Structure formats: C-alpha cells, structure tokens
C-alpha cells in the first residue's frame, strides 16, 4: 500500500462529514445562499495568499532544482486561482475583498505557515496535502452530482478540472517519494499533520456556512 493510501485511511471518518456538510451539499445543488458563498470566497482568497507563502517556504527546504521549481509553481498556481477566480468573482459582484480572517481561516493559515517554516519537510508536505487532495475529491464529487445550471459552476470547474488534478497527482507522488525515504517516526508525524489539516478543511467550510466572526 502506498503511504498516501494509508493517509486516506486515517481520514475515512472525516471525509464523509465534509461532503455531507450543508455548505458542500447546498453548493452541489446550487442552493447555497450567495452571502455564504461570498464570505467563503473572501476567506479563501485570504487563505490562498498564506497558502502560497507556505508552498514557497517548502520549496526552499528541497535540495534539487526540480522540486524547488515544482513547489514554486504550486505557489504561483495558488495566486493565480486567487486573482483569476476569487478576485474576479468579487469584482463581478461589486464586493470588496475580505480584509480580516475568520477564526477558522486564521487558525488554519497560521498552522500551515508554522509547519512550513519550523517543521520538517515531511511534516510540511503532509500539512499542505489536504488542500490539494481533499479539494480535488470534493470538487469531483460536486461536479458529478451537480445540475448543469448550477450558479457556482465556475468554482466547481476549478477543483474538478484537469489542471488541478495534475497538480494533486504530483503532490501525491512527491509525498509518497518523501515518505519512502524517511523513518517510521517521521511517517507518524506526517499522518498527524495530514489529519489536522483535513480537520481544518472541515472547519473552514463550516466557518463559511456560519459566516463565522470573532466574538470579541
């Protein structure tokens, strides 16, 4: 069994809760309240800025030009999604970009940045994997079950598209490669990071559905 397959086994009870969440179900049906979607887009835009920084921090941990270049391309792709999809959508709706992270967004991005900066390369890669892999799975699930006239069609296409699949496959390949070169202790740490990030993916969607605000 590939290491990444064992990672998915670790979240076999979490992933169904993600796809069953009202945010995902209503997004899939095209019935999600627009204010909730706008809140999500604003928060995801803030998230992707820090996510791209985390990917760039991981890039410098590698000692081969191929891997450095690959992770810098991942960082560039994250910025591209933010600028071309999120920012253009907000502009179309005459909505200003968000300027304050929700508690869930703040927690998730600070976790990723701290692991990328201070953790091992194995831990850092495992922590960023759910944003690729879980999103690709969710995107394909929504795309398969969504009506053709879904108003959120453009968002769905990004994460169910071939370009995102290729990026996800490459991260999975690198994760398996890195895991094969390390020890049992490091692989256990990788599992812990992967599980934590997957839980934060759930919390991010839950936060968007609740339009979560700081209480003080």
PASEBA-1860 file (N, C-alpha, C; in nm, 3 decimals):
! residues 216
1> XXXXXXXX> 0.084/-0.120/0.000/0.000/0.000/0.000/0.087/0.125/0.000 ~ 0.054/0.219/-0.090/0.127/0.345/-0.090/0.101/0.420/0.040 ~ 0.198/0.502/0.078/0.182/0.578/0.201/0.061/0.669/0.195 ~ 0.038/0.732/0.079/-0.076/0.822/0.068/-0.209/0.746/0.083 ~ -0.212/0.622/0.041/-0.333/0.541/0.061/-0.358/0.521/0.210 ~ -0.251/0.501/0.286/-0.265/0.486/0.431/-0.310/0.618/0.495 ~ -0.269/0.731/0.436/-0.315/0.861/0.486/-0.466/0.874/0.469 ~ -0.516/0.832/0.353/-0.660/0.843/0.329/-0.739/0.756/0.427
9> XXXXXXXX> -0.683/0.643/0.463/-0.747/0.557/0.562/-0.762/0.629/0.696 ~ -0.667/0.716/0.725/-0.670/0.790/0.852/-0.786/0.890/0.858 ~ -0.835/0.931/0.742/-0.944/1.031/0.742/-1.075/0.970/0.690 ~ -1.085/0.839/0.691/-1.204/0.773/0.635/-1.331/0.811/0.711 ~ -1.318/0.857/0.836/-1.436/0.901/0.911/-1.458/1.053/0.900 ~ -1.356/1.124/0.855/-1.366/1.270/0.844/-1.422/1.313/0.709 ~ -1.375/1.250/0.603/-1.416/1.290/0.468/-1.567/1.284/0.446 ~ -1.636/1.178/0.489/-1.783/1.177/0.472/-1.851/1.294/0.541
17> XXXXXXXX> -1.796/1.338/0.654/-1.854/1.453/0.723/-1.835/1.581/0.642 ~ -1.726/1.587/0.567/-1.701/1.702/0.481/-1.805/1.709/0.369 ~ -1.822/1.599/0.296/-1.914/1.603/0.182/-2.060/1.608/0.225 ~ -2.087/1.568/0.348/-2.224/1.577/0.399/-2.255/1.713/0.462 ~ -2.155/1.798/0.474/-2.177/1.928/0.537/-2.274/2.011/0.453 ~ -2.362/2.088/0.517/-2.459/2.170/0.442/-2.395/2.262/0.339 ~ -2.277/2.316/0.368/-2.211/2.403/0.271/-2.185/2.329/0.141 ~ -2.129/2.207/0.152/-2.096/2.128/0.033/-2.222/2.081/-0.037
25> XXXXXXXX> -2.319/2.033/0.040/-2.442/1.982/-0.019/-2.519/2.093/-0.092 ~ -2.528/2.208/-0.032/-2.602/2.318/-0.095/-2.524/2.377/-0.212 ~ -2.392/2.379/-0.202/-2.310/2.422/-0.315/-2.330/2.327/-0.432 ~ -2.335/2.199/-0.405/-2.354/2.097/-0.508/-2.490/2.114/-0.578 ~ -2.592/2.145/-0.501/-2.727/2.160/-0.557/-2.750/2.297/-0.618 ~ -2.659/2.390/-0.591/-2.675/2.526/-0.642/-2.768/2.610/-0.558 ~ -2.798/2.562/-0.435/-2.893/2.633/-0.348/-2.823/2.710/-0.236 ~ -2.691/2.709/-0.234/-2.618/2.777/-0.128/-2.647/2.928/-0.133
33> XXXXXXXX> -2.677/2.985/-0.018/-2.702/3.129/-0.008/-2.581/3.206/-0.059 ~ -2.605/3.305/-0.143/-2.495/3.378/-0.204/-2.407/3.449/-0.101 ~ -2.467/3.498/0.005/-2.387/3.566/0.108/-2.286/3.470/0.170 ~ -2.328/3.345/0.189/-2.235/3.245/0.243/-2.123/3.216/0.143 ~ -2.158/3.210/0.016/-2.054/3.183/-0.084/-1.957/3.300/-0.093 ~ -2.009/3.422/-0.088/-1.923/3.540/-0.092/-1.829/3.541/0.029 ~ -1.882/3.508/0.146/-1.799/3.501/0.266/-1.688/3.397/0.245 ~ -1.726/3.282/0.189/-1.628/3.177/0.162/-1.519/3.227/0.066
41> XXXXXXXX> -1.560/3.291/-0.043/-1.463/3.339/-0.142/-1.369/3.442/-0.080 ~ -1.422/3.532/0.001/-1.337/3.631/0.068/-1.235/3.564/0.159 ~ -1.281/3.466/0.235/-1.190/3.396/0.327/-1.090/3.308/0.251 ~ -1.136/3.245/0.145/-1.046/3.158/0.069/-0.939/3.240/-0.002 ~ -0.973/3.361/-0.042/-0.874/3.450/-0.101/-0.764/3.483/-0.001 ~ -0.803/3.513/0.123/-0.705/3.539/0.229/-0.624/3.413/0.260 ~ -0.692/3.300/0.259/-0.625/3.172/0.285/-0.519/3.144/0.179 ~ -0.555/3.161/0.052/-0.464/3.125/-0.057/-0.338/3.210/-0.059
49> XXXXXXXX> -0.349/3.334/-0.013/-0.229/3.418/-0.005/-0.126/3.356/0.089 ~ -0.173/3.311/0.205/-0.081/3.249/0.301/-0.043/3.108/0.258 ~ -0.135/3.039/0.194/-0.103/2.904/0.145/0.010/2.909/0.043 ~ 0.007/3.010/-0.044/0.114/3.024/-0.143/0.248/3.051/-0.074 ~ 0.244/3.127/0.038/0.367/3.151/0.114/0.419/3.021/0.176 ~ 0.327/2.938/0.226/0.367/2.810/0.284/0.432/2.721/0.178 ~ 0.375/2.720/0.058/0.433/2.641/-0.051/0.572/2.691/-0.088 ~ 0.590/2.823/-0.088/0.721/2.879/-0.119/0.823/2.844/-0.010
57> XXXXXXXX> 0.779/2.845/0.115/0.868/2.805/0.226/0.909/2.659/0.213 ~ 0.817/2.575/0.169/0.850/2.434/0.148/0.950/2.419/0.034 ~ 0.935/2.500/-0.069/1.025/2.493/-0.186/1.171/2.504/-0.144 ~ 1.200/2.597/-0.052/1.340/2.620/-0.015/1.395/2.509/0.074 ~ 1.310/2.419/0.121/1.358/2.306/0.200/1.417/2.196/0.113 ~ 1.384/2.197/-0.017/1.436/2.095/-0.108/1.577/2.129/-0.151 ~ 1.650/2.026/-0.193/1.787/2.049/-0.239/1.804/2.015/-0.387 ~ 1.694/1.997/-0.459/1.702/1.974/-0.603/1.623/2.084/-0.674
65> XXXXXXXX> 1.674/2.129/-0.786/1.610/2.237/-0.861/1.472/2.195/-0.911 ~ 1.456/2.066/-0.941/1.326/2.017/-0.991/1.217/2.037/-0.887 ~ 1.245/1.998/-0.762/1.144/2.009/-0.656/1.122/2.155/-0.614 ~ 1.229/2.232/-0.611/1.216/2.374/-0.579/1.123/2.440/-0.681 ~ 1.150/2.414/-0.809/1.069/2.470/-0.916/0.925/2.424/-0.907 ~ 0.904/2.296/-0.874/0.769/2.241/-0.867/0.686/2.311/-0.761 ~ 0.742/2.331/-0.642/0.665/2.393/-0.535/0.647/2.543/-0.556 ~ 0.740/2.605/-0.624/0.720/2.745/-0.659/0.607/2.759/-0.762
73> XXXXXXXX> 0.594/2.660/-0.849/0.483/2.659/-0.944/0.350/2.638/-0.872 ~ 0.351/2.552/-0.769/0.229/2.533/-0.690/0.189/2.665/-0.623 ~ 0.289/2.737/-0.571/0.262/2.865/-0.507/0.205/2.964/-0.608 ~ 0.261/2.965/-0.728/0.213/3.054/-0.834/0.070/3.018/-0.873 ~ 0.039/2.889/-0.878/-0.096/2.845/-0.914/-0.196/2.891/-0.810 ~ -0.158/2.887/-0.682/-0.249/2.934/-0.576/-0.281/3.082/-0.593 ~ -0.181/3.160/-0.627/-0.203/3.303/-0.650/-0.291/3.324/-0.773 ~ -0.270/3.241/-0.875/-0.349/3.250/-0.997/-0.497/3.226/-0.968
81> XXXXXXXX> -0.525/3.125/-0.887/-0.664/3.095/-0.851/-0.725/3.213/-0.778 ~ -0.648/3.271/-0.685/-0.698/3.385/-0.609/-0.730/3.502/-0.701 ~ -0.637/3.535/-0.790/-0.653/3.652/-0.873/-0.756/3.632/-0.984 ~ -0.750/3.516/-1.051/-0.835/3.496/-1.167/-0.975/3.451/-1.132 ~ -0.991/3.378/-1.024/-1.122/3.325/-0.989/-1.188/3.405/-0.878 ~ -1.121/3.409/-0.763/-1.183/3.472/-0.647/-1.200/3.623/-0.665 ~ -1.091/3.689/-0.703/-1.096/3.835/-0.712/-1.190/3.880/-0.826 ~ -1.190/3.806/-0.936/-1.278/3.842/-1.046/-1.424/3.822/-1.008
89> XXXXXXXX> -1.452/3.716/-0.930/-1.589/3.692/-0.885/-1.636/3.806/-0.794 ~ -1.551/3.845/-0.701/-1.588/3.954/-0.609/-1.609/4.084/-0.685 ~ -1.526/4.107/-0.787/-1.540/4.228/-0.867/-1.672/4.227/-0.943 ~ -1.708/4.112/-0.999/-1.835/4.100/-1.071/-1.954/4.130/-0.980 ~ -1.942/4.091/-0.854/-2.050/4.112/-0.758/-2.041/4.248/-0.688 ~ -1.941/4.328/-0.729/-1.917/4.459/-0.667/-1.895/4.445/-0.517 ~ -1.823/4.339/-0.480/-1.791/4.311/-0.340/-1.643/4.336/-0.316 ~ -1.610/4.403/-0.208/-1.469/4.427/-0.176/-1.407/4.300/-0.119
97> XXXXXXXX> -1.281/4.276/-0.145/-1.214/4.158/-0.087/-1.215/4.165/0.065 ~ -1.213/4.048/0.127/-1.208/4.044/0.272/-1.075/4.095/0.325 ~ -1.076/4.155/0.442/-0.951/4.206/0.499/-0.924/4.150/0.639 ~ -1.018/4.069/0.691/-0.996/4.007/0.822/-1.029/3.858/0.815 ~ -0.933/3.778/0.857/-0.955/3.634/0.855/-1.053/3.593/0.964 ~ -1.137/3.497/0.930/-1.224/3.437/1.031/-1.137/3.357/1.127 ~ -1.190/3.320/1.244/-1.111/3.237/1.337/-1.060/3.109/1.272 ~ -1.144/3.044/1.190/-1.101/2.919/1.126/-0.991/2.943/1.025
105> XXXXXXXX> -1.004/3.049/0.945/-0.902/3.082/0.846/-0.771/3.120/0.913 ~ -0.781/3.201/1.017/-0.661/3.243/1.093/-0.588/3.121/1.150 ~ -0.663/3.030/1.210/-0.603/2.911/1.270/-0.536/2.823/1.166 ~ -0.605/2.802/1.056/-0.553/2.713/0.951/-0.427/2.771/0.887 ~ -0.431/2.897/0.847/-0.316/2.954/0.779/-0.194/2.965/0.870 ~ -0.217/2.999/0.996/-0.104/3.006/1.089/-0.045/2.869/1.117 ~ -0.129/2.768/1.120/-0.080/2.631/1.135/0.009/2.593/1.016 ~ -0.040/2.618/0.894/0.037/2.581/0.775/0.170/2.656/0.767
113> XXXXXXXX> 0.167/2.785/0.798/0.289/2.864/0.791/0.391/2.821/0.897 ~ 0.342/2.789/1.016/0.434/2.748/1.122/0.498/2.613/1.090 ~ 0.420/2.520/1.035/0.476/2.389/0.999/0.573/2.405/0.882 ~ 0.537/2.487/0.784/0.624/2.508/0.668/0.757/2.572/0.710 ~ 0.750/2.663/0.807/0.871/2.734/0.849/0.954/2.655/0.949 ~ 0.888/2.589/1.043/0.959/2.528/1.156/0.960/2.375/1.154 ~ 0.868/2.315/1.080/0.860/2.170/1.078/0.958/2.108/0.980 ~ 0.960/1.977/0.979/1.043/1.905/0.882/0.979/1.913/0.744
121> XXXXXXXX> 1.052/1.879/0.641/0.997/1.880/0.507/0.884/1.778/0.494 ~ 0.898/1.665/0.565/0.793/1.562/0.563/0.663/1.615/0.623 ~ 0.674/1.680/0.738/0.556/1.735/0.806/0.492/1.844/0.722 ~ 0.575/1.928/0.662/0.524/2.041/0.583/0.445/1.991/0.462 ~ 0.498/1.892/0.393/0.428/1.839/0.275/0.296/1.774/0.315 ~ 0.297/1.699/0.424/0.173/1.634/0.470/0.069/1.737/0.510 ~ 0.112/1.850/0.563/0.017/1.951/0.609/-0.052/2.022/0.493 ~ 0.016/2.037/0.379/-0.045/2.108/0.266/-0.122/2.014/0.174
129> XXXXXXXX> -0.105/1.883/0.192/-0.168/1.786/0.102/-0.321/1.793/0.099 ~ -0.391/1.806/0.213/-0.538/1.808/0.206/-0.596/1.919/0.120 ~ -0.530/2.034/0.114/-0.581/2.143/0.032/-0.582/2.105/-0.116 ~ -0.492/2.018/-0.155/-0.495/1.963/-0.291/-0.593/1.845/-0.299 ~ -0.567/1.744/-0.217/-0.633/1.615/-0.234/-0.780/1.618/-0.194 ~ -0.809/1.672/-0.077/-0.948/1.678/-0.031/-1.029/1.768/-0.124 ~ -0.970/1.880/-0.166/-1.040/1.970/-0.257/-1.069/1.903/-0.391 ~ -0.972/1.826/-0.439/-0.995/1.757/-0.567/-1.108/1.655/-0.553
137> XXXXXXXX> -1.108/1.580/-0.444/-1.214/1.481/-0.419/-1.350/1.550/-0.408 ~ -1.355/1.658/-0.331/-1.481/1.730/-0.313/-1.526/1.792/-0.445 ~ -1.432/1.849/-0.520/-1.466/1.909/-0.648/-1.526/1.809/-0.744 ~ -1.469/1.691/-0.750/-1.520/1.586/-0.839/-1.654/1.533/-0.791 ~ -1.670/1.522/-0.660/-1.798/1.478/-0.603/-1.909/1.576/-0.640 ~ -1.881/1.704/-0.623/-1.980/1.806/-0.655/-2.010/1.808/-0.804 ~ -1.905/1.802/-0.885/-1.922/1.807/-1.031/-2.007/1.690/-1.081 ~ -1.984/1.572/-1.026/-2.057/1.453/-1.068/-2.206/1.461/-1.034
145> XXXXXXXX> -2.238/1.527/-0.923/-2.375/1.529/-0.873/-2.446/1.662/-0.890 ~ -2.382/1.758/-0.956/-2.437/1.892/-0.964/-2.521/1.911/-1.091 ~ -2.630/1.989/-1.081/-2.709/2.020/-1.201/-2.632/2.111/-1.296 ~ -2.664/2.106/-1.424/-2.591/2.183/-1.525/-2.605/2.334/-1.504 ~ -2.717/2.377/-1.449/-2.741/2.520/-1.432/-2.695/2.572/-1.296 ~ -2.603/2.502/-1.232/-2.554/2.543/-1.101/-2.488/2.681/-1.111 ~ -2.532/2.778/-1.032/-2.473/2.913/-1.041/-2.327/2.918/-0.996 ~ -2.280/2.812/-0.929/-2.141/2.808/-0.882/-2.055/2.720/-0.972
153> XXXXXXXX> -2.098/2.709/-1.096/-2.033/2.622/-1.193/-1.885/2.654/-1.211 ~ -1.850/2.783/-1.216/-1.710/2.822/-1.240/-1.619/2.774/-1.127 ~ -1.666/2.788/-1.002/-1.585/2.741/-0.889/-1.567/2.591/-0.896 ~ -1.673/2.521/-0.926/-1.669/2.374/-0.933/-1.568/2.329/-1.037 ~ -1.566/2.397/-1.151/-1.477/2.358/-1.260/-1.330/2.369/-1.224 ~ -1.297/2.467/-1.138/-1.156/2.483/-1.099/-1.105/2.358/-1.029 ~ -1.181/2.309/-0.933/-1.133/2.198/-0.850/-1.168/2.060/-0.905 ~ -1.249/2.058/-1.012/-1.277/1.931/-1.080/-1.205/1.926/-1.215
161> XXXXXXXX> -1.121/2.027/-1.240/-1.055/2.038/-1.370/-0.926/1.959/-1.379 ~ -0.877/1.944/-1.501/-0.758/1.864/-1.529/-0.631/1.927/-1.470 ~ -0.623/2.059/-1.476/-0.504/2.127/-1.424/-0.487/2.102/-1.275 ~ -0.597/2.109/-1.201/-0.589/2.086/-1.057/-0.560/1.939/-1.026 ~ -0.614/1.849/-1.108/-0.588/1.705/-1.091/-0.439/1.675/-1.111 ~ -0.381/1.737/-1.213/-0.238/1.715/-1.239/-0.152/1.763/-1.123 ~ -0.188/1.879/-1.067/-0.113/1.930/-0.952/-0.128/1.838/-0.832 ~ -0.250/1.791/-0.809/-0.275/1.700/-0.697/-0.198/1.570/-0.712
169> XXXXXXXX> -0.200/1.514/-0.832/-0.127/1.389/-0.857/0.022/1.406/-0.832 ~ 0.075/1.522/-0.869/0.217/1.547/-0.848/0.250/1.558/-0.698 ~ 0.165/1.625/-0.621/0.188/1.635/-0.477/0.179/1.497/-0.412 ~ 0.085/1.415/-0.456/0.073/1.278/-0.404/0.199/1.198/-0.434 ~ 0.250/1.212/-0.554/0.371/1.142/-0.594/0.489/1.184/-0.507 ~ 0.502/1.314/-0.485/0.612/1.365/-0.403/0.597/1.318/-0.258 ~ 0.475/1.317/-0.208/0.451/1.273/-0.069/0.493/1.128/-0.052 ~ 0.456/1.042/-0.146/0.496/0.901/-0.138/0.647/0.886/-0.148
177> XXXXXXXX> 0.708/0.965/-0.233/0.853/0.961/-0.250/0.925/1.001/-0.121 ~ 0.879/1.111/-0.061/0.940/1.160/0.063/0.919/1.059/0.177 ~ 0.799/1.004/0.186/0.768/0.909/0.293/0.855/0.784/0.283 ~ 0.885/0.741/0.161/0.967/0.621/0.141/1.111/0.641/0.183 ~ 1.153/0.767/0.192/1.292/0.799/0.225/1.314/0.829/0.373 ~ 1.205/0.823/0.451/1.218/0.860/0.591/1.188/0.740/0.681 ~ 1.177/0.765/0.812/1.159/0.656/0.907/1.015/0.650/0.960 ~ 0.988/0.550/1.041/0.854/0.529/1.094/0.808/0.648/1.177
185> XXXXXXXX> 0.897/0.703/1.256/0.863/0.817/1.343/0.817/0.935/1.259 ~ 0.891/0.965/1.152/0.856/1.078/1.066/0.724/1.054/0.994 ~ 0.701/0.930/0.954/0.575/0.900/0.885/0.456/0.916/0.979 ~ 0.475/0.886/1.106/0.367/0.907/1.203/0.339/1.056/1.220 ~ 0.444/1.137/1.219/0.426/1.282/1.226/0.354/1.334/1.102 ~ 0.386/1.275/0.987/0.319/1.313/0.863/0.169/1.283/0.872 ~ 0.136/1.170/0.927/-0.006/1.134/0.943/-0.078/1.234/1.034 ~ -0.010/1.272/1.141/-0.071/1.368/1.234/-0.097/1.501/1.166
193> XXXXXXXX> -0.001/1.550/1.087/-0.018/1.677/1.016/-0.131/1.667/0.913 ~ -0.138/1.556/0.843/-0.240/1.536/0.742/-0.379/1.534/0.804 ~ -0.393/1.466/0.915/-0.523/1.458/0.984/-0.564/1.596/1.034 ~ -0.471/1.669/1.094/-0.502/1.803/1.146/-0.548/1.897/1.034 ~ -0.478/1.895/0.922/-0.516/1.983/0.811/-0.652/1.943/0.753 ~ -0.680/1.814/0.749/-0.809/1.769/0.698/-0.921/1.817/0.790 ~ -0.899/1.811/0.920/-0.999/1.862/1.014/-1.019/2.012/0.995 ~ -0.911/2.083/0.965/-0.923/2.227/0.943/-0.994/2.258/0.812
201> XXXXXXXX> -0.982/2.169/0.714/-1.061/2.186/0.592/-1.210/2.183/0.626 ~ -1.248/2.089/0.709/-1.389/2.080/0.752/-1.429/2.209/0.823 ~ -1.346/2.254/0.915/-1.378/2.373/0.992/-1.386/2.498/0.903 ~ -1.307/2.500/0.797/-1.309/2.615/0.706/-1.444/2.625/0.637 ~ -1.496/2.513/0.588/-1.628/2.513/0.524/-1.738/2.540/0.626 ~ -1.723/2.485/0.744/-1.821/2.509/0.850/-1.823/2.657/0.888 ~ -1.706/2.717/0.893/-1.693/2.859/0.924/-1.762/2.944/0.818 ~ -1.745/2.906/0.691/-1.808/2.980/0.582/-1.960/2.970/0.590
209> XXXXXXXX> -2.009/2.851/0.621/-2.154/2.832/0.628/-2.214/2.916/0.741 ~ -2.142/2.924/0.853/-2.189/3.001/0.968/-2.155/3.149/0.957 ~ -2.073/3.182/0.854/-2.022/3.319/0.837/-1.961/3.364/0.970 ~ -1.869/3.284/1.015/-1.808/3.296/1.148/-1.738/3.431/1.168 ~ -1.762/3.489/1.282/-1.698/3.616/1.320/-1.628/3.600/1.455 ~ -1.534/3.689/1.480/-1.473/3.693/1.612/-1.576/3.745/1.713 ~ -1.585/3.681/1.826/-1.688/3.718/1.924/-1.648/3.842/2.005 ~ -1.519/3.872/2.008/-1.473/3.992/2.078/-1.369/4.064/1.991
END
